[in-house]
Amino acid sequence: MKKTFALFCFTALFTTVAYASPATDSLLAKYKAEGATKTDVAKAKKDWTTEVVVEGEKMSCSTCHGTDFTKAGKHHKTGKVIEAMSHKVTADRYTEEKKIEKWFKRNCKDAWGRECTAQEKADFLTFLIAQ
């Protein structure tokens, strides 16, 4: 019994708990219905910094949002401040489906020159809510 409890405590201490909201749960179900399979957080982490040439300029998600999700980012063209991606800093970051979808559509086009697939959105959303 003591070993089981100790193992539980150790696991709880070192397990990353993802933030989920009704909006994120609903969107992940939607992406699954659209063909997304098991999410791949490692791929999303790699893709976050993968540069693609868009309109003659190297772009990635991190170009504007950075890699420290607790800090604000800055739009590469307008210089407008972008609130931190971490829900720990920006509490309402992942609470509205419509807003999440709007930003996926706009940011995927900016960073990758196209809309993200359902799989990419599922991967990114799962990655981001764990930050």
Secondary structure, 3 states (H helix, E strand, C coil): CHHHHHHHHHHHHHCCCCCCCHHHHHHHHHHHHCCCCCCCHHHHHHHHHCCEEECCEEECHHHHHCCCCCCCEECCCCCCEECCCCCCCCCCCCCCHHHHHHHHHHHHHHHHCCCCCHHHHHHHHHHHHCC
